Amino acid sequence: MKKHILVISQYFYPEQFRINDICAEWINRGYKVTVVTGIPNYPQGKYYDGYGILKKNREKYKGIDIVRIPLVPRGNNPLMLALNYSSFVFSGYIWKVLAKIKADYVFIFEVSPMSQALPGVWYAKKRKIPCYVYVQDLWPENVEIITGIKNKYILGSIGKMVDYIYKSCDKIFTTSKSFVESIHERGVPKSKIEYWPQFAEDFYVPVEKNIVPEIPNDNSFNIIFAGNIGQAQGLDILPKAAKIIKSKNYNSKIRFNIVGDGRYKTELINLVKDSKLEDMFNFIPKQPATRIPQLMAANNAAFLSLSNNPLFTKTIPAKLQSYMACGIPTIASANGETNELINSSKGGVCSPAGNAEMLAEQIINLSAKSQNELTEIGHNARNYYNANFNKDELLNRMDSYFGEAPISEGKLCSKEKLYL
């Protein structure tokens, strides 16, 4: 009989999160998967076309059963975001009381908010089954940084909720090694925490360099950013670096192709206009994830950044694995684990978060390299990805926590072998 995994994730298809691919892979490996999620509205802040409180409450995606519970859309202000977070928990509690689903395991995909884990914890307690949480964002630290809330009573209450979730889960998986230490510092035994890095979907592969209509074919050195355009990404550094590059009268033309949407996009566009840098920026609407590798192939490098904050020294953005899987050199403005990973891979360059001068210098230096040198850097990135973020190996490891592992590629994988 198939093992039944209940996934709790406030975000799911057609929203573009890695949990979509994880669930699809579990279906391929013989599991039954049900996802309890919200009404898609990320990152625009309004319901996607065709979705609503009374529309598409039940869906099927790649064999996955999707249950959508009501929630308030994110909107564009803190009050709407708070209502978005709390409404998922409220609806999740009602769902838990009424749910007749009989799952064997609960797997919580935790990106902010951490509160979305509560319905999963409650369901697991009700059914007396194992509960796992995959931590992408640290709370309450993330709340303090993103919202600016400093009130010790509010942060203390959130901290108690986080501790309750960690205590209630049988296993805690993290996207970075630093997260393991941070969670352990909250009193969680290290034996309960495991680093399980993210992998990229199978369509993230190297693609031959091509011309796409969104990007002018004018021999510019093209740098792509693809993903959510939010405060945490620290993208305000790009206009600063571009201004420095322009002031140096650098001969080669450099263009930043910004693909995506998010709460910070309008402000970023205004920053570019105010700095009179429109000739160096090209804003492209959000694209299907499957098209990103083609867009990457039309660029010479890919960019990622994180705000200059101690929390983000512990964070590895999911897009880094996507960039590396596509074999494209990465230019990063980040500290900590992201910086270390890029330097170890020799698959790009990384300057300290917030240092626009050094970022500008690295962009200029990279743009001066030959195509052969850029290709070699891209190969380094892809090789590092294959060695450290192999999807099959990571999924085999996760199989060992779902009872007897299903057959994968013709053989059973024991837990002992997976740690070699």
Sequence and secondary structure as in RCSB ss.txt:
>XXXX:A:sequence
MKKHILVISQYFYPEQFRINDICAEWINRGYKVTVVTGIPNYPQGKYYDGYGILKKNREKYKGIDIVRIPLVPRG
NNPLMLALNYSSFVFSGYIWKVLAKIKADYVFIFEVSPMSQALPGVWYAKKRKIPCYVYVQDLWPENVEIITGIK
NKYILGSIGKMVDYIYKSCDKIFTTSKSFVESIHERGVPKSKIEYWPQFAEDFYVPVEKNIVPEIPNDNSFNIIF
AGNIGQAQGLDILPKAAKIIKSKNYNSKIRFNIVGDGRYKTELINLVKDSKLEDMFNFIPKQPATRIPQLMAANN
AAFLSLSNNPLFTKTIPAKLQSYMACGIPTIASANGETNELINSSKGGVCSPAGNAEMLAEQIINLSAKSQNELT
EIGHNARNYYNANFNKDELLNRMDSYFGEAPISEGKLCSKEKLYL
>XXXX:A:secstr
   EEEEE S  TTS  THHHHHHHHHHTT EEEEEE    TTTSS  TT BTTB SEEEETTEEEEE      T
TSHHHHHHHHHHHHHHHHHHHHH     SEEEEEE S GGGHHHHHHHHHHHT  EEEEESS TTHHHHHHH   
 HHHHHHHHHHHHHHHHH SEEEESSHHHHHHHHTTT  GGGEEE      TT         TTS  SS EEEEE
ES   GGGTTTHHHHHHHHHHHTT SS EEEEEE   TTHHHHHHHHHHTT GGGEEEE    GGGHHHHHHTSS
EEEEE  SSGGGGG   HHHHHHHHTT  EEEE  HHHHHHHHHHTSEEEE TT HHHHHHHHHHHHTS HHHHH
HHHHHHHHHHHHH  HHHHHHHHHTTSSS   BTTB   HHHHT 
